[in-house]
Amino acid sequence: MSIQICSFPLHPRFSLRACSQTAARSTRIFARTENESSRSDQQQLNLSVLRFTFGIPGLDESYLPRWIGYGFGSLILLNHFSASAPISESQLRSEALGLSLAAFSIALPYFGKFLKGSEVEKRSLPDEGEQVFVISSSIGDSLKEDLAWATYVLLRNTSTVAVMISIQGELCVRGYWNCPGQMPKAQLHDWFKRNVDEIGLADVKETLYFPQYAGSALSWDILPDGTRSVFVQPLVHNIDESEKMDGFLLVASTAGYAYSDKDRAWIGAMADKFRG
C-alpha cells in the first residue's frame, strides 16, 4: 500500500461526504476523562506490537549509546591511570581501541540525526482542548480492551497527542481533541462520529501523512490547536481480490515531522491488529 506524504498545504483527495441522516437509536456510550482510573489499562492484553523503552521520565532512549560511551570511556581512563608502570604496548593498543569505540558510541546519536536529515521536534501538550477517552459501548469487551491498550501505547511510545481508531463505524477516541467542553459525555461519541462523516475519513483508501499539517486548508476542526503532523492509516480488508474498508487509525502530534519511516511502519503494524 502506497503512502502519500504531503509537505505543503493540500486539500485531501478524498471527497467530502454529507453526514447521512440515520434514525436515532439509543446506545450507551462509554466516555470518561483521561485522568480517571482505567481497569483495562492495568490488564495484560494480547497485543504483541510493542516497542522497547525503559519508561524512565526524562530519559531519551535515543541518547543511550552516548551514555554507554561515556561510561566505558571513563572506566578505560580510570584503568589506565591506576595501572602500575610500566604499561605494556598491548595494553596501550587495547585502551586506544576501547577509547575509539567509546568515542564512536558518543557520536552515534549525532550521526543518526544527520542521516535522518532533520531533527524531530518534541511534542508539547495543547494549551486548549479536552482530554478525553471515548469508546462505543456496542464494541465487545475483548476489543474494547485491545483498543484501550493500543491507544495507550500509541500515546506513550510516539509523539502522538491525539489518536482515533474507527472499526466498522464504531470509534475509540483518546487524547487531546478540540471538542465542546460543555457537551455531556454521553453525546461525545455521536459528536465525533458526525465530524468523521463530514470530513470523509471513512472513505480514505490510501495511507496519508501530513508532516507539515495546515489546518486551515484541511479544515479538520476536531484536531487540537497546534497540530503539526497527521498520519492516517486505513484499515483495508482484502476479500476475493476486492478491498473492503473496515475503518482507519488516525494519530496527530503537535511536533512537525513527528512520524519517521520507522514510526509509520510501527503504527501500520499496530493497525493490522484491527483489520478484518
PALUMVO-297420 format. One line per field, with one value per atom (N, C-alpha, C): residue number from 1; atom name; x, y, z. Coordinates in pm, whole numbers. Layout:
<sites>
seq [NUM,...] .
atom [CA,...] .
east [X,...] .
north [Y,...] .
up [Z,...] .
</sites>
This chain:
<sites>
seq [1,1,1,2,2,2,3,3,3,4,4,4,5,5,5,6,6,6,7,7,7,8,8,8,9,9,9,10,10,10,11,11,11,12,12,12,13,13,13,14,14,14,15,15,15,16,16,16,17,17,17,18,18,18,19,19,19,20,20,20,21,21,21,22,22,22,23,23,23,24,24,24,25,25,25,26,26,26,27,27,27,28,28,28,29,29,29,30,30,30,31,31,31,32,32,32,33,33,33,34,34,34,35,35,35,36,36,36,37,37,37,38,38,38,39,39,39,40,40,40,41,41,41,42,42,42,43,43,43,44,44,44,45,45,45,46,46,46,47,47,47,48,48,48,49,49,49,50,50,50,51,51,51,52,52,52,53,53,53,54,54,54,55,55,55,56,56,56,57,57,57,58,58,58,59,59,59,60,60,60,61,61,61,62,62,62,63,63,63,64,64,64,65,65,65,66,66,66,67,67,67,68,68,68,69,69,69,70,70,70,71,71,71,72,72,72,73,73,73,74,74,74,75,75,75,76,76,76,77,77,77,78,78,78,79,79,79,80,80,80,81,81,81,82,82,82,83,83,83,84,84,84,85,85,85,86,86,86,87,87,87,88,88,88,89,89,89,90,90,90,91,91,91,92,92,92,93,93,93,94,94,94,95,95,95,96,96,96,97,97,97,98,98,98,99,99,99,100,100,100,101,101,101,102,102,102,103,103,103,104,104,104,105,105,105,106,106,106,107,107,107,108,108,108,109,109,109,110,110,110,111,111,111,112,112,112,113,113,113,114,114,114,115,115,115,116,116,116,117,117,117,118,118,118,119,119,119,120,120,120,121,121,121,122,122,122,123,123,123,124,124,124,125,125,125,126,126,126,127,127,127,128,128,128,129,129,129,130,130,130,131,131,131,132,132,132,133,133,133,134,134,134,135,135,135,136,136,136,137,137,137,138,138,138,139,139,139,140,140,140,141,141,141,142,142,142,143,143,143,144,144,144,145,145,145,146,146,146,147,147,147,148,148,148,149,149,149,150,150,150,151,151,151,152,152,152,153,153,153,154,154,154,155,155,155,156,156,156,157,157,157,158,158,158,159,159,159,160,160,160,161,161,161,162,162,162,163,163,163,164,164,164,165,165,165,166,166,166,167,167,167,168,168,168,169,169,169,170,170,170,171,171,171,172,172,172,173,173,173,174,174,174,175,175,175,176,176,176,177,177,177,178,178,178,179,179,179,180,180,180,181,181,181,182,182,182,183,183,183,184,184,184,185,185,185,186,186,186,187,187,187,188,188,188,189,189,189,190,190,190,191,191,191,192,192,192,193,193,193,194,194,194,195,195,195,196,196,196,197,197,197,198,198,198,199,199,199,200,200,200,201,201,201,202,202,202,203,203,203,204,204,204,205,205,205,206,206,206,207,207,207,208,208,208,209,209,209,210,210,210,211,211,211,212,212,212,213,213,213,214,214,214,215,215,215,216,216,216,217,217,217,218,218,218,219,219,219,220,220,220,221,221,221,222,222,222,223,223,223,224,224,224,225,225,225,226,226,226,227,227,227,228,228,228,229,229,229,230,230,230,231,231,231,232,232,232,233,233,233,234,234,234,235,235,235,236,236,236,237,237,237,238,238,238,239,239,239,240,240,240,241,241,241,242,242,242,243,243,243,244,244,244,245,245,245,246,246,246,247,247,247,248,248,248,249,249,249,250,250,250,251,251,251,252,252,252,253,253,253,254,254,254,255,255,255,256,256,256,257,257,257,258,258,258,259,259,259,260,260,260,261,261,261,262,262,262,263,263,263,264,264,264,265,265,265,266,266,266,267,267,267,268,268,268,269,269,269,270,270,270,271,271,271,272,272,272,273,273,273,274,274,274,275,275,275,276,276,276] .
atom [N,CA,C,N,CA,C,N,CA,C,N,CA,C,N,CA,C,N,CA,C,N,CA,C,N,CA,C,N,CA,C,N,CA,C,N,CA,C,N,CA,C,N,CA,C,N,CA,C,N,CA,C,N,CA,C,N,CA,C,N,CA,C,N,CA,C,N,CA,C,N,CA,C,N,CA,C,N,CA,C,N,CA,C,N,CA,C,N,CA,C,N,CA,C,N,CA,C,N,CA,C,N,CA,C,N,CA,C,N,CA,C,N,CA,C,N,CA,C,N,CA,C,N,CA,C,N,CA,C,N,CA,C,N,CA,C,N,CA,C,N,CA,C,N,CA,C,N,CA,C,N,CA,C,N,CA,C,N,CA,C,N,CA,C,N,CA,C,N,CA,C,N,CA,C,N,CA,C,N,CA,C,N,CA,C,N,CA,C,N,CA,C,N,CA,C,N,CA,C,N,CA,C,N,CA,C,N,CA,C,N,CA,C,N,CA,C,N,CA,C,N,CA,C,N,CA,C,N,CA,C,N,CA,C,N,CA,C,N,CA,C,N,CA,C,N,CA,C,N,CA,C,N,CA,C,N,CA,C,N,CA,C,N,CA,C,N,CA,C,N,CA,C,N,CA,C,N,CA,C,N,CA,C,N,CA,C,N,CA,C,N,CA,C,N,CA,C,N,CA,C,N,CA,C,N,CA,C,N,CA,C,N,CA,C,N,CA,C,N,CA,C,N,CA,C,N,CA,C,N,CA,C,N,CA,C,N,CA,C,N,CA,C,N,CA,C,N,CA,C,N,CA,C,N,CA,C,N,CA,C,N,CA,C,N,CA,C,N,CA,C,N,CA,C,N,CA,C,N,CA,C,N,CA,C,N,CA,C,N,CA,C,N,CA,C,N,CA,C,N,CA,C,N,CA,C,N,CA,C,N,CA,C,N,CA,C,N,CA,C,N,CA,C,N,CA,C,N,CA,C,N,CA,C,N,CA,C,N,CA,C,N,CA,C,N,CA,C,N,CA,C,N,CA,C,N,CA,C,N,CA,C,N,CA,C,N,CA,C,N,CA,C,N,CA,C,N,CA,C,N,CA,C,N,CA,C,N,CA,C,N,CA,C,N,CA,C,N,CA,C,N,CA,C,N,CA,C,N,CA,C,N,CA,C,N,CA,C,N,CA,C,N,CA,C,N,CA,C,N,CA,C,N,CA,C,N,CA,C,N,CA,C,N,CA,C,N,CA,C,N,CA,C,N,CA,C,N,CA,C,N,CA,C,N,CA,C,N,CA,C,N,CA,C,N,CA,C,N,CA,C,N,CA,C,N,CA,C,N,CA,C,N,CA,C,N,CA,C,N,CA,C,N,CA,C,N,CA,C,N,CA,C,N,CA,C,N,CA,C,N,CA,C,N,CA,C,N,CA,C,N,CA,C,N,CA,C,N,CA,C,N,CA,C,N,CA,C,N,CA,C,N,CA,C,N,CA,C,N,CA,C,N,CA,C,N,CA,C,N,CA,C,N,CA,C,N,CA,C,N,CA,C,N,CA,C,N,CA,C,N,CA,C,N,CA,C,N,CA,C,N,CA,C,N,CA,C,N,CA,C,N,CA,C,N,CA,C,N,CA,C,N,CA,C,N,CA,C,N,CA,C,N,CA,C,N,CA,C,N,CA,C,N,CA,C,N,CA,C,N,CA,C,N,CA,C,N,CA,C,N,CA,C,N,CA,C,N,CA,C,N,CA,C,N,CA,C,N,CA,C,N,CA,C,N,CA,C,N,CA,C,N,CA,C,N,CA,C,N,CA,C,N,CA,C,N,CA,C,N,CA,C,N,CA,C,N,CA,C,N,CA,C,N,CA,C,N,CA,C,N,CA,C,N,CA,C,N,CA,C,N,CA,C,N,CA,C,N,CA,C,N,CA,C,N,CA,C,N,CA,C,N,CA,C,N,CA,C,N,CA,C,N,CA,C,N,CA,C,N,CA,C,N,CA,C,N,CA,C,N,CA,C,N,CA,C,N,CA,C,N,CA,C,N,CA,C,N,CA,C,N,CA,C,N,CA,C,N,CA,C,N,CA,C,N,CA,C,N,CA,C,N,CA,C,N,CA,C,N,CA,C,N,CA,C,N,CA,C,N,CA,C,N,CA,C,N,CA,C,N,CA,C,N,CA,C] .
east [86,0,88,56,136,106,206,192,208,110,116,160,275,330,310,245,214,289,384,466,423,308,259,109,47,-99,-167,-251,-311,-452,-543,-679,-681,-747,-749,-811,-758,-805,-940,-972,-1100,-1209,-1324,-1434,-1500,-1548,-1623,-1760,-1809,-1935,-2032,-2149,-2251,-2288,-2312,-2348,-2481,-2481,-2604,-2705,-2830,-2939,-2986,-2959,-2998,-3090,-3170,-3263,-3188,-3233,-3165,-3195,-3090,-3108,-3040,-3102,-3048,-2930,-2820,-2700,-2625,-2575,-2497,-2355,-2304,-2170,-2083,-1967,-1872,-1774,-1775,-1686,-1636,-1508,-1451,-1329,-1287,-1167,-1045,-931,-807,-756,-784,-725,-802,-913,-983,-911,-928,-861,-923,-839,-885,-846,-947,-917,-853,-895,-842,-696,-653,-513,-420,-471,-387,-378,-455,-454,-349,-304,-210,-290,-272,-354,-270,-339,-272,-252,-153,-119,32,86,228,312,250,328,363,478,525,666,710,846,917,1046,1123,1144,1125,1153,1176,1265,1291,1176,1102,992,1037,1161,1211,1177,1103,1067,1190,1191,1301,1418,1415,1525,1492,1576,1559,1643,1576,1650,1739,1713,1797,1939,1958,2091,2160,2102,2161,2303,2333,2472,2572,2529,2620,2658,2557,2586,2669,2645,2728,2872,2891,3026,3097,3025,3084,3125,3038,3067,3188,3193,3305,3433,3421,3540,3602,3516,3567,3634,3578,3639,3775,3788,3918,4023,3985,4080,4117,4020,4047,4141,4121,4210,4351,4361,4492,4574,4511,4586,4608,4531,4550,4646,4683,4773,4915,4988,5127,5219,5320,5417,5513,5571,5546,5422,5360,5241,5285,5241,5281,5215,5279,5226,5091,5072,4944,4830,4859,4756,4723,4825,4802,4717,4746,4666,4522,4503,4368,4292,4362,4296,4262,4350,4323,4202,4193,4078,3949,3956,3838,3792,3888,3852,3792,3841,3785,3640,3614,3476,3387,3441,3362,3330,3428,3405,3300,3303,3202,3063,3052,2922,2870,2961,2920,2869,2932,2894,2778,2738,2636,2503,2451,2326,2334,2449,2464,2459,2522,2517,2373,2296,2157,2077,2094,2022,2066,2196,2247,2188,2179,2126,1977,1903,1761,1733,1830,1814,1757,1684,1628,1598,1605,1581,1432,1380,1239,1210,1109,1073,1007,1011,944,801,711,571,548,446,403,253,205,63,-14,-127,-205,-251,-247,-294,-445,-514,-659,-699,-819,-866,-901,-987,-1032,-958,-917,-852,-960,-986,-1099,-1057,-1144,-1131,-1272,-1306,-1442,-1438,-1520,-1535,-1683,-1727,-1866,-1894,-2006,-2041,-2084,-2112,-2153,-2036,-1913,-1794,-1783,-1741,-1724,-1616,-1625,-1532,-1387,-1366,-1230,-1168,-1247,-1198,-1182,-1268,-1253,-1118,-1080,-953,-835,-844,-738,-726,-839,-838,-782,-821,-771,-620,-569,-424,-351,-406,-341,-329,-437,-431,-334,-327,-232,-88,-59,77,114,20,49,80,5,32,160,194,311,442,441,565,591,502,525,500,512,489,341,255,112,49,-42,-123,-271,-310,-448,-451,-534,-545,-692,-729,-866,-859,-936,-945,-1092,-1122,-1257,-1262,-1353,-1369,-1516,-1545,-1681,-1779,-1738,-1824,-1824,-1761,-1753,-1618,-1617,-1499,-1438,-1307,-1232,-1147,-1171,-1104,-1034,-907,-830,-729,-701,-603,-668,-599,-647,-720,-844,-925,-997,-1027,-1096,-1246,-1296,-1437,-1503,-1634,-1703,-1683,-1642,-1612,-1736,-1848,-1970,-2062,-2022,-2107,-2109,-2227,-2234,-2154,-2092,-2006,-2082,-2210,-2289,-2307,-2284,-2302,-2170,-2059,-1929,-1908,-1947,-1927,-2002,-2129,-2207,-2147,-2092,-2030,-1908,-1822,-1704,-1745,-1842,-1885,-1941,-2017,-2073,-1962,-1860,-1750,-1666,-1648,-1575,-1648,-1780,-1858,-1849,-1849,-1840,-1704,-1599,-1465,-1446,-1506,-1489,-1376,-1336,-1225,-1256,-1383,-1421,-1397,-1379,-1359,-1212,-1122,-979,-935,-872,-824,-672,-606,-460,-406,-288,-222,-179,-219,-189,-98,0,90,111,79,99,202,332,434,431,371,350,203,127,-19,-63,-156,-212,-361,-400,-537,-635,-596,-689,-723,-632,-656,-739,-714,-783,-916,-924,-1047,-1086,-989,-1019,-1026,-1140,-1155,-1152,-1169,-1171,-1031,-927,-790,-757,-672,-639,-559,-570,-494,-345,-269,-125,-83,-176,-141,-52,60,155,184,146,166,41,-3,-119,-85,-117,-94,-222,-270,-393,-361,-391,-369,-505,-548,-678,-670,-781,-792,-863,-785,-838,-832,-945,-954,-978,-887,-898,-984,-1090,-1179,-1200,-1152,-1170,-1126,-1003,-941,-1016,-1100,-1167,-1135,-1136,-1099,-1225,-1225,-1335,-1278,-1338,-1291,-1349,-1262,-1304,-1294,-1224,-1208,-1075,-1022,-895,-836,-708,-636,-574,-604,-552,-474,-355,-274,-233,-225,-187,-87,2,106,124,170,200,342,416,552,553,632,648,735,704,778,786,673,672,687,651,648,749,855,958,907,988,951,930,1016,1004,876,842,718,596,595,479,464,577,570,518,560,515,367,320,179,96,150,81,69,174,167,64,53,-49,-189,-206,-337,-374,-274,-302,-374,-359,-427,-578,-626,-770,-829,-754,-808,-890,-1002,-1084,-1156] .
north [-120,0,124,216,336,434,518,623,757,842,975,1074,1137,1234,1373,1458,1594,1691,1764,1857,2001,2023,2158,2157,2276,2277,2210,2114,2032,1996,2011,1966,1814,1742,1596,1551,1439,1390,1319,1273,1207,1312,1281,1378,1387,1508,1525,1463,1404,1333,1397,1422,1479,1378,1428,1341,1275,1141,1069,1081,1089,1102,962,920,788,802,701,704,698,779,783,655,597,476,496,441,456,364,417,339,398,312,357,383,498,536,542,480,483,595,698,812,853,888,935,1019,1099,1179,1095,1142,1065,1044,1135,1123,1029,969,870,737,655,526,435,352,261,120,34,-104,-176,-144,-216,-183,-62,-25,-108,-159,-230,-378,-425,-567,-598,-724,-771,-816,-748,-777,-842,-913,-984,-891,-804,-710,-711,-782,-812,-702,-600,-495,-388,-401,-306,-263,-152,-106,-96,-128,-129,13,29,156,130,206,192,250,344,404,501,554,647,789,865,1002,1087,1159,1248,1181,1047,976,952,1007,987,866,754,631,645,745,762,805,860,901,794,675,568,531,520,491,595,722,825,800,768,744,618,518,397,430,512,552,630,724,799,706,609,519,432,364,274,352,470,552,596,632,671,554,435,317,286,304,278,377,506,606,580,541,510,391,291,175,213,306,345,418,513,592,519,415,339,221,192,79,117,19,41,43,129,138,18,-24,27,-36,38,-11,-73,-194,-266,-206,-234,-183,-246,-373,-439,-373,-331,-263,-127,-56,73,58,-47,-68,-101,-184,-219,-96,-10,110,206,217,305,255,123,67,90,71,92,237,331,472,510,448,475,428,309,259,345,392,479,611,667,791,772,656,628,619,556,546,683,770,904,983,966,1042,978,856,784,858,917,992,1108,1175,1283,1229,1112,1051,1018,968,934,1054,1167,1288,1337,1324,1370,1286,1154,1067,1088,1124,1150,1277,1368,1490,1605,1579,1686,1631,1715,1676,1680,1569,1561,1647,1730,1816,1736,1790,1728,1780,1692,1732,1819,1898,1979,1962,1961,1943,2067,2050,2165,2252,2384,2477,2470,2441,2429,2291,2251,2120,2034,1937,1849,1716,1665,1534,1430,1344,1252,1110,1018,877,826,803,766,635,538,411,379,339,299,172,170,54,-66,-45,-157,-246,-203,-284,-389,-509,-617,-586,-651,-623,-654,-765,-801,-696,-652,-550,-416,-388,-266,-263,-375,-380,-363,-425,-409,-265,-199,-59,31,5,86,73,-49,-69,-12,-29,22,174,241,387,435,363,399,385,276,253,358,396,498,633,669,795,789,673,658,649,580,547,629,722,811,954,1047,1189,1226,1127,1149,1217,1312,1373,1340,1288,1252,1131,1033,911,874,828,784,657,556,430,405,382,353,212,130,-7,-29,-42,-66,37,163,271,300,213,237,300,395,477,450,467,478,603,700,830,855,896,919,1031,1105,1213,1350,1448,1587,1611,1662,1689,1823,1884,2013,1989,1934,1904,2000,2018,2110,2069,2163,2131,2108,2169,2158,2046,1973,1866,1748,1694,1574,1459,1382,1275,1170,1154,1056,1095,1221,1267,1281,1259,1279,1183,1056,958,999,1040,1083,1208,1298,1420,1387,1298,1257,1185,1097,1021,1113,1214,1309,1388,1429,1503,1414,1289,1196,1179,1169,1156,1283,1399,1525,1540,1499,1510,1409,1291,1186,1091,1082,993,847,811,672,629,724,692,689,711,712,572,557,427,421,535,540,594,548,599,742,832,975,1020,1102,1159,1306,1391,1535,1578,1581,1621,1769,1850,1992,2021,1985,1994,2140,2168,2302,2293,2326,2308,2390,2511,2595,2536,2461,2402,2274,2197,2069,2083,2182,2208,2089,2027,1921,1986,2043,2122,2038,1908,1824,1805,1829,1815,1928,1901,2007,2119,2239,2352,2325,2368,2346,2216,2142,2017,2046,1974,1998,1873,1757,1632,1546,1489,1400,1278,1160,1035,952,910,832,700,591,456,387,367,300,152,97,-46,-111,-167,-226,-377,-443,-589,-643,-726,-782,-908,-908,-1023,-1053,-1171,-1215,-1107,-1059,-959,-825,-803,-675,-620,-489,-423,-378,-406,-363,-273,-155,-60,-96,-129,-162,-44,62,178,246,310,381,401,434,473,609,706,843,882,936,992,1133,1221,1360,1402,1494,1540,1690,1754,1897,1923,1820,1834,1815,1896,1878,1759,1689,1569,1470,1450,1371,1221,1175,1030,994,927,883,760,712,591,474,465,358,372,494,518,481,520,492,342,273,127,61,111,54,81,201,234,149,127,40,-102,-151,-285,-289,-180,-171,-175,-106,-105,-242,-323,-457,-543,-511,-588,-577,-470,-444,-461,-515,-540,-669,-664,-785,-818] .
up [0,0,0,-90,-103,8,38,139,70,85,25,131,110,203,145,222,178,266,211,290,271,211,188,205,222,239,122,150,46,84,-12,13,-3,81,72,-58,-111,-239,-227,-110,-95,-81,-137,-139,-4,27,150,132,238,232,328,282,371,477,593,704,675,673,642,753,714,810,847,966,1012,1130,1148,1259,1389,1482,1612,1686,1741,1819,1953,2052,2187,2203,2247,2271,2388,2465,2580,2536,2567,2527,2651,2638,2749,2723,2805,2789,2925,2930,3055,3025,3120,3103,3128,3077,3081,3221,3313,3445,3536,3486,3566,3558,3661,3664,3560,3496,3391,3426,3442,3477,3360,3236,3121,3097,3133,3113,3201,3312,3407,3376,3280,3249,3145,3146,3046,2926,2812,2694,2587,2500,2393,2275,2287,2180,2169,2069,2066,2005,1941,1876,1978,2043,2142,2107,2163,2141,2275,2273,2396,2449,2577,2643,2790,2851,2994,3077,3020,3093,3201,3192,3291,3246,3327,3286,3262,3150,3116,3048,3033,2968,2823,2734,2591,2551,2515,2484,2361,2275,2157,2193,2315,2360,2444,2450,2530,2486,2354,2315,2366,2374,2424,2570,2652,2794,2814,2730,2737,2701,2597,2558,2667,2731,2842,2956,2987,3099,3075,2961,2932,2904,2843,2823,2955,3050,3183,3253,3239,3302,3241,3110,3044,3093,3102,3152,3298,3379,3518,3531,3447,3449,3405,3308,3259,3365,3435,3531,3664,3688,3811,3793,3667,3642,3683,3729,3771,3649,3653,3544,3550,3439,3302,3240,3149,3079,2947,2922,2802,2678,2564,2438,2404,2440,2412,2491,2613,2692,2631,2584,2520,2395,2315,2195,2230,2334,2376,2426,2503,2554,2441,2342,2228,2150,2132,2062,2142,2274,2357,2356,2362,2358,2222,2117,1984,1976,2030,2031,2119,2232,2320,2250,2178,2105,1995,1930,1827,1889,2005,2071,2112,2158,2198,2079,1963,1844,1768,1803,1727,1720,1830,1817,1717,1709,1612,1469,1447,1314,1275,1372,1343,1301,1370,1332,1195,1165,1036,922,944,840,819,924,911,832,831,753,832,937,1018,1156,1252,1390,1418,1475,1506,1629,1616,1727,1839,1957,2069,2075,2113,2121,2245,2238,2352,2367,2490,2514,2469,2405,2358,2474,2450,2553,2568,2458,2462,2411,2447,2406,2527,2503,2608,2599,2715,2721,2750,2653,2662,2628,2665,2628,2603,2477,2437,2362,2405,2335,2325,2207,2189,2268,2336,2419,2335,2207,2122,2083,2114,2088,2197,2161,2257,2360,2474,2583,2545,2473,2435,2342,2243,2151,2222,2319,2398,2467,2526,2597,2502,2384,2284,2238,2216,2174,2284,2408,2519,2531,2519,2530,2409,2288,2167,2171,2209,2215,2323,2434,2539,2490,2420,2369,2265,2178,2077,2142,2245,2315,2395,2446,2533,2455,2342,2272,2147,2113,1999,2043,1948,1977,1966,1968,1948,2069,2041,2147,2128,2010,1984,1893,1928,1848,1835,1714,1687,1605,1647,1574,1543,1416,1372,1316,1368,1322,1290,1160,1113,1170,1170,1213,1361,1442,1586,1619,1711,1737,1874,1879,2004,1991,2077,2070,2203,2194,2317,2295,2401,2395,2397,2342,2337,2206,2217,2099,2116,2004,2004,2003,2113,2124,2223,2215,2306,2452,2533,2671,2755,2719,2798,2749,2650,2596,2692,2721,2807,2745,2833,2785,2704,2732,2657,2511,2476,2339,2263,2330,2265,2149,2167,2060,1934,1948,1832,1769,1852,1800,1716,1766,1689,1562,1571,1453,1347,1388,1293,1222,1297,1235,1144,1179,1092,960,964,841,756,820,746,678,746,689,577,590,491,522,648,685,659,668,645,501,409,267,227,322,290,251,136,89,78,95,90,221,256,375,352,441,427,541,506,607,575,672,659,764,729,827,862,772,799,778,879,869,863,773,761,789,909,950,869,826,752,617,557,426,437,542,557,631,718,794,880,943,1038,1177,1207,1329,1455,1443,1563,1621,1540,1589,1685,1784,1882,1817,1876,1826,1839,1738,1739,1674,1613,1546,1426,1416,1307,1224,1274,1199,1213,1100,1100,1015,1067,994,999,882,873,805,873,821,802,677,657,692,737,765,647,556,433,446,421,429,289,239,105,107,26,15,-133,-177,-316,-414,-396,-483,-482,-386,-370,-232,-222,-96,-22,108,194,303,319,418,555,648,783,878,838,924,900,1003,991,1130,1130,1252,1225,1309,1292,1416,1395,1503,1465,1565,1543,1649,1611,1702,1688,1795,1791,1743,1707,1656,1505,1435,1292,1261,1151,1111,1229,1294,1417,1392,1273,1247,1139,1180,1086,1010,916,843,939,1039,1138,1219,1257,1333,1250,1123,1038,1014,998,981,1108,1223,1351,1374,1340,1354,1257,1136,1042,1092,1159,1218,1330,1405,1509,1447,1333,1267,1213,1175,1125,1227,1355,1459,1451,1385,1384,1244,1150,1017,1018,950,940,1068] .
</sites>
